[in-house]
């Protein structure tokens, strides 16, 4: 089996690994986007409730109701902190997945180049062999030597 043919099998595996890494990266990016959206929603909700509590507090609310509002705002603050941590973790994961994809991509590209070089080399060798065979047949004809049965007119 020609070396380029054997290397093509390795190239196929490298391309599959690159595709898998790209899919992993895309999935991680989708998850990061979703977590960022959740963070934005929590921020908006937190800002809205903070404004409402301040406005209602200025208009005079009983202490129990005001305490309940602030308690809810505090829970939103904690949820925001947790969501920021979740976004940070997702960003690190996306970065890691991107690095893996780049490595797999570089490997696949290198394999493509290697297979291409071997194919070009094999083609040149085939052409050279064909030319050498043709020259040898011509030399035998000129010399009047034995004819190759494949050379019949």
C-alpha positions in Angstrom: 0.0 0.0 0.0 1.3 3.4 -0.9 2.4 5.6 1.9 0.0 8.4 0.9 -2.8 5.9 1.2 -1.8 4.8 4.7 -1.4 8.4 5.7 -4.8 9.2 4.3 -6.3 7.0 7.0 -4.4 8.9 9.7 -5.6 12.2 8.0 -9.2 11.0 8.2 -8.8 10.3 12.0 -7.2 13.8 12.4 -10.1 15.4 10.5 -12.6 13.5 12.7 -10.8 14.7 15.8 -10.8 18.3 14.6 -14.6 18.1 13.8 -15.3 16.6 17.3 -13.2 19.4 18.9 -15.1 22.0 16.8 -18.4 20.6 17.9 -17.3 20.6 21.6 -16.2 24.2 21.2 -19.6 25.2 19.6 -21.5 23.5 22.4 -19.4 25.2 25.1 -19.9 28.6 23.3 -23.7 28.0 23.3 -23.6 27.3 27.0 -21.5 30.4 27.7 -24.0 32.5 25.6 -26.9 31.1 27.6 -25.2 31.8 30.9 -24.4 35.3 29.8 -28.0 35.8 28.9 -29.1 34.6 32.3 -26.6 36.9 33.9 -28.0 39.9 31.9 -31.6 38.9 33.0 -30.6 38.7 36.6 -28.8 42.1 36.4 -31.9 43.7 34.9 -34.2 42.1 37.5 -31.8 43.2 40.3 -31.7 46.7 39.0 -35.5 46.8 38.6 -36.2 45.5 42.1 -33.6 47.8 43.7 -35.3 50.8 42.0 -38.7 49.6 43.2 -37.6 49.1 46.8 -36.0 52.5 46.9 -39.0 54.2 45.3 -41.4 52.4 47.7 -39.2 53.1 50.7 -39.3 56.8 49.9 -43.1 56.7 49.7 -43.3 55.0 53.0 -43.6 51.3 53.5 -44.0 49.4 56.7 -40.8 47.9 58.0 -41.8 44.2 57.4 -42.6 44.8 53.7 -39.5 46.8 53.1 -37.4 44.1 54.8 -39.0 41.5 52.6 -38.2 43.5 49.5 -34.6 44.0 50.6 -34.3 40.3 51.4 -35.4 39.5 47.9 -32.9 42.0 46.4 -30.2 40.3 48.6 -31.1 36.9 47.2 -30.9 38.4 43.7 -27.4 39.7 44.5 -26.3 36.3 45.6 -27.7 34.7 42.5 -25.8 37.4 40.4 -22.6 36.4 42.1 -23.2 32.7 41.5 -24.1 33.4 37.9 -20.9 35.5 37.4 -18.9 32.6 38.6 -20.7 30.3 36.3 -20.0 32.6 33.4 -16.3 32.8 34.4 -16.1 29.0 34.4 -17.8 28.8 31.0 -15.4 31.3 29.6 -12.4 29.2 30.8 -14.0 26.1 29.3 -14.5 27.9 26.0 -10.9 29.0 26.0 -9.7 25.5 26.7 -12.0 24.0 24.0 -10.7 26.7 21.6 -7.1 25.7 22.3 -7.9 22.0 21.8 -9.7 22.8 18.5 -6.7 24.9 17.3 -4.3 22.0 18.1 -6.5 19.5 16.4 -6.9 21.9 13.4 -3.1 22.4 13.2 -2.6 18.6 13.3 -5.2 18.0 10.6 -3.6 20.7 8.4 -0.1 19.3 8.9 -1.4 15.8 7.9 -3.1 17.2 4.8 0.2 18.8 3.8 2.1 15.6 4.5 -0.3 13.5 2.5 -0.2 16.0 -0.4 3.6 15.9 -0.4 3.6 12.1 -0.5 1.0 12.1 -3.3 3.1 14.6 -5.4 6.2 12.5 -4.8 4.4 9.3 -5.8 3.1 11.0 -9.0 6.6 12.3 -9.9 8.0 8.8 -9.3 5.2 7.3 -11.4 5.9 9.7 -14.3 9.6 9.2 -14.0 9.1 5.4 -14.1 6.8 5.7 -17.1 9.4 7.9 -18.9 12.2 5.5 -18.0 10.2 2.6 -19.3 9.4 4.4 -22.5 13.0 5.3 -23.0 14.1 1.7 -22.4 11.6 0.4 -25.0 12.8 3.0 -27.5 16.5 2.1 -26.8 15.7 -1.6 -27.4 13.9 -0.9 -30.6 16.8 1.1 -31.9 19.2 -1.6 -30.9 17.1 -4.3 -32.5 16.8 -6.2 -29.2 14.0 -8.4 -28.1 10.6 -6.9 -28.2 8.4 -6.7 -25.2 5.1 -8.6 -26.1 3.2 -5.6 -24.7 4.7 -3.5 -27.4 3.0 -5.1 -30.3 1.8 -2.7 -32.9 
